[in-house]
Amino acid sequence: MAANVDIAVIDYGMGNLRSVSKALEHVAPAASVVVTADPQVILDAGRVVFPGVGAMGDCMAELKQRGLIDVVKQAAASKPFLGICLGMQMLFEHSEEGDAAGLGILPGRVLRFPDEAMYDNRHNRLKVPHMGWNEVHQAVPHPLWSGITDGARFYFVHSYYVEAGNPDMVSAFSLYPFPFTCAVAANNIFAVQFHPEKSQAAGLTLLGNFVTWDGNIAPNQCDTFNTECSL
Amino acid sequence: MGLAKRIIPCLDVNAGRVVKGVNFVGLRDAGDPVEIARRYDREGADELTFLDITASSDQRDLILPIIEAVASEVFIPLTVGGGVREVNDVRRLLNAGADKVSINTTAVNNPQIVADAASRFGSQCIVVAIDAKANEAGRWEVYTHGGRNATGLDAIEWAIKMQNLGAGEILLTSMDKDGTKSGFNIPLTRAVSDAVSIPVIASGGVGTLQHLADGVIEGHADAVLAASIFHFGEYTIHEAKLHMLQNGIEVRL
């Protein structure tokens, strides 16, 4: 255990990962957090964070060039795994953004907010990217929502959203103006469209939940059918 | 309920201190940037913007440790602008902990920097700041160098061009209004906001809480930026949000 890092933040050369690592260090001061492209470090880490910004095709190309495609797939199959923003989108099969293939770890596709739908109920135009603080409505209980109010606001910045192939994996949705999936949960994978590292108290709570999560989907010592459950 | 309109306090930083001028001149000390950032975060600011107005380039590096200090304890989006001349400056600010970098004069001198920076770091972190001033033709002209140099560019056309080159957001300041406390330039804000599909931050002229609400309702701004009404303790961010809420504007409380 000694040499292994607790939390590996996968660095594939797209964007700035400092915010993510700073926030993880803040919620887990005793943990070792590394930003890395080293396959062995990622595979040996206790848990993995997969962030991302930019275009999906570029990100996939960078992952491929660094020999990280299979590494991400293995990590996503084996340990607590948190996808953030493009790191969520890339888990799916395909994106409209540049007609790019994703990792295909989860069923579903990534779509652009359609121009014709982007009006609010007063007929004002809604801007794309969807940028700012939106309400996150929790669809099902999950250990990562522990201590977070249903409907708490998180910070978003994105122009594309995930349409999950399996509705059971939708863990939360937001409205812009229609409901879109902003968090998915599948076994040891949890992935969010918003930026917990930039979402103040609610975001830090989610990251704090992730760094202690055992990777099981049901809340600890509690299942979703148990109405006595206090979580 | 959906996306909240953002309130963004702006910290003008000169050689490591927060200052505030009137019509781009006459600087007044407003305090320590890290301490002010911490207070705004506690009060519920949705983002923070730092504009480095330091004149000399060697002193401009003083902003980097400030951003680092703020980013290690304030977990909301941070925008930093001022003195960005090349893509490498964008990288340095992002590495210090900025989430977005605002480009102004350099975008006018070399529009390609906006495309290059957006393709390298993503549109989400590239803000183009536009300082605009009314002209005789009843339109608005883009100015650079902190409002000293006229460019001949039309502000609305310029905003569209910046969007097309990859800017993720426009920070629009009315130079006629900045520091006057007489409210945003509503016609300018509305014209630019309606002309682009990316978010527009209204800036320049806030003196009352109603001005903030007007920027959103009348000006169609996606976010409102203000400095002096917050720095000198006239209003808290929380009071500003409550006022916007009373005007039917969705805010994060």
Interface residues (C-beta under 8 A of the other chain):
Chain A: M14 G15 N16 R18 S19 K22 A23 H26 V53 G54 A55 D115 D120 N124 R125 L126 K127 V128 P129 H130 M131 G132 W133 N134 E135 G151 R153 Y155 F156 V157 H158 S174 L175 Y176 P177 E197 K198 S199 Q200 G203 L204
Chain B: M1 G2 L3 A4 K5 R6 D41 D46 A71 S72 E73 F75 I76 P77 L94 N95 G97 D99 F121 G122 S123 Q124 C125 G168 E169 D194 V196 S197 I198 P199 V200 H220 D222 A223 R252
